Amino acid sequence: MHVKLSSRAVRLSAATGLLAIGTGLAALLSLSFGSNSIPFGEVLSALTTHVDSDQATVITSQRLPRTLLGLMVGLALGMAGALMQGHTRNPLADPGLFGVNAGAAFAVAALSYGFGVTSSAATVLAALLGAGATSLAILVVGLRSRGSGALVMLAITGATLSALLTALTTALILLDQRTLDVMRFWQVGALSDRDYQMALHVTPLIALGCVLALFNASSLNSLGLGDEVAQSLGTRVRSSRIVGITAITLLAGPATALCGPITFLGLVAPHTARALARHDQRWLVPMSGLVGALVLLLADTLGRVSARPGELQAGIVMAALGAPVLLALTRRRRLVAL
């Protein structure tokens, strides 16, 4: 038994290492390809030496911040998706189920419509507050139910509140042209033309979310057996739910606020990681983060090279890639295996 466990740990460690290497290669591709291609050697020189050239300036001032943002947002959304699917035991769950996207979008629309504020920093702050407030409301309402009903209440509350906020956001957009312009830029979901300075301010929130997610992952293994069994094994079910939802909010809220809603990433990343980690949440959560970062960087790079000299935003590419995955998942007979 000891040998079997050790070999499994070695296999999972190797898979995690390969994902980390793949993410690094995706970051290198993101730095090299765009409206014009830059050789890998020049990319490495620009990063490691003080080369004074136009290409080095493009790398350090434009592509490097964009790539770092993609790494952070992909990691956050991937881990948030894994937590969502683990806590709700719903293989189709993603951060949008807790109203993160809808709350952020409504706050942005309300800010523009009510106060006429359109600056990028104010937009990010409003989206962050909207996502946090919505998640908090769902936490308070959903966790009032005990036992197995808590999971159902969380899903119902999230879906209902998301639908309501989406309808209100649509109304504000239809009433005001300025709000439409703001939402058209923010809601597309992209890594380009974002407030990279603001990203530095919300990085600690995402870092805290990552720590809570890794801490919460071990509880998900017992929660997957059912709340009653988990409680008999010594797991504090209610505390684990609260920590999990807090982690999801800290991960998905800032990521959505910075880049807009990037659909399907929180859904695709955990299912891809599950092919390697199976149902061991201690490995699944960090692997999902790495897959999320890898996929988002590849989607962003693909969008840049497929429509030269323009580009397709990462959110559009993810929608095109994620929709077939969602259709495939809904047709699987083992869909309820979580």
Summary of the structure (lengths in Angstrom):
residues: 338
radius of gyration: 20.2
end to end distance: 25.2
largest distance: 65.5
contacts: 1225
relative contact order: 0.17
helix: 80%
strand: 0%
